[in-house]
Amino acid sequence: MTRSSMDSLTLSRKLIRALIGLNIVVGALIVVMFVASLVAEEFVMKALGVKPVGDSSLLIPGARAIMVIGILSVPLAHLILARLLAIVETVGLGPFIADNAGRLRTMGWALLGLELLHIFLGVVAAVASSPAEPIGVGWSFSATRWLAVLLLFVLARVFEQGTRMREDLEGTI
């Protein structure tokens, strides 16, 4: 392996580890915010800029539901990042390792879960919003993210085939 590819792998490992740590910290902060919203509802909602106006009975439950969606997204993101780190760790052994196909498939399922949570986020924001107090979560549909889900499943299959080919080749030598 060349020096520049080793440097890029080292940088990738460090970046992925930093993202794993950041994901855990953000998840913990969302949990704290959720618990605080149950204990000191008025203070937390005011800090978040949520002001119940008139008939906005769904606004606070909607804000809490959005926090729950954020909490649920943390383990899915962790799964993706941890599997990606494991794949990066195997680069020196060659990419076509049976475990990598499974890792890619797991990443595909986790990303699918994140996309379903993203749709649910949009629904919650739409239902809980009112004309007087809209919930702006920046929701949008992205075909690119759905293509990434499909790509992970296709890559998993490619890695399965590559692993079989590599094992067949090793068996003939």
NORBEL-V123618 format. One record per residue. N is the residue number from 1. RES is the residue in one letter. PSI is psi in whole degrees, 0 to 359 (* if undefined). D_FIRST is the distance of its C-alpha to the first C-alpha in Angstrom with 1 decimal. Layout:
n={N N}
res={RES RES}
psi={PSI PSI}
d_first={D_FIRST D_FIRST}
//
This chain:
n={1 2 3 4 5 6 7 8 9 10 11 12 13 14 15 16 17 18 19 20 21 22 23 24 25 26 27 28 29 30 31 32 33 34 35 36 37 38 39 40 41 42 43 44 45 46 47 48 49 50 51 52 53 54 55 56 57 58 59 60 61 62 63 64 65 66 67 68 69 70 71 72 73 74 75 76 77 78 79 80 81 82 83 84 85 86 87 88 89 90 91 92 93 94 95 96 97 98 99 100 101 102 103 104 105 106 107 108 109 110 111 112 113 114 115 116 117 118 119 120 121 122 123 124 125 126 127 128 129 130 131 132 133 134 135 136 137 138 139 140 141 142 143 144 145 146 147 148 149 150 151 152 153 154 155 156 157 158 159 160 161 162 163 164 165 166 167 168 169 170 171 172 173}
res={M T R S S M D S L T L S R K L I R A L I G L N I V V G A L I V V M F V A S L V A E E F V M K A L G V K P V G D S S L L I P G A R A I M V I G I L S V P L A H L I L A R L L A I V E T V G L G P F I A D N A G R L R T M G W A L L G L E L L H I F L G V V A A V A S S P A E P I G V G W S F S A T R W L A V L L L F V L A R V F E Q G T R M R E D L E G T I}
psi={139 162 318 325 326 320 319 325 319 316 318 315 313 318 315 318 320 319 323 314 316 319 316 317 313 318 315 319 321 320 315 316 319 311 317 325 335 326 316 65 308 316 312 315 323 319 327 352 16 113 106 121 127 236 71 48 340 356 310 314 325 318 320 320 322 322 319 319 318 318 317 334 337 309 329 316 322 318 313 311 319 319 322 318 318 322 316 323 335 0 322 337 352 144 332 77 136 320 328 327 315 321 317 320 317 319 321 314 319 318 323 317 318 320 322 320 323 319 315 322 315 320 313 314 319 318 319 341 154 162 325 329 81 147 112 96 1 35 139 152 138 114 330 317 321 325 326 322 310 318 319 319 321 315 323 318 319 317 324 313 317 321 316 316 317 317 321 317 318 329 338 348 *}
d_first={0.0 3.8 6.7 8.4 6.6 6.7 10.2 11.1 10.5 12.5 15.1 15.3 16.1 18.6 20.2 20.6 22.1 24.4 25.5 26.3 28.4 30.1 30.9 32.6 34.5 35.7 36.8 38.7 40.4 41.5 42.9 44.8 46.1 47.2 49.0 50.5 51.8 53.7 55.1 55.8 55.8 57.7 55.7 52.3 53.4 54.9 51.7 49.8 52.4 53.9 57.6 59.6 62.1 65.0 64.0 60.3 60.5 57.0 55.3 54.6 53.7 51.4 49.7 49.3 48.0 45.3 44.3 44.1 41.9 39.6 39.7 38.8 35.9 34.2 33.3 32.1 29.8 28.6 27.9 25.7 23.8 23.4 22.1 19.7 18.3 18.2 16.2 13.6 13.5 12.8 9.7 7.6 10.6 10.7 13.2 16.2 17.5 21.3 21.4 19.5 22.4 24.9 23.2 23.3 26.9 27.8 26.4 28.6 31.6 31.1 30.8 33.9 35.6 34.8 36.2 39.3 39.8 39.5 42.2 44.3 43.8 45.3 48.2 49.0 48.9 51.2 53.6 53.8 54.2 57.6 58.7 59.8 56.5 53.5 50.2 47.5 44.2 42.7 42.4 41.4 40.2 36.8 35.9 32.3 32.0 33.6 31.3 28.4 30.1 30.4 26.8 25.6 27.9 26.8 23.1 24.0 25.8 22.9 20.7 23.6 23.8 20.1 20.3 23.5 22.2 19.2 21.7 24.1 21.7 20.8 24.6 25.4 23.2}
//
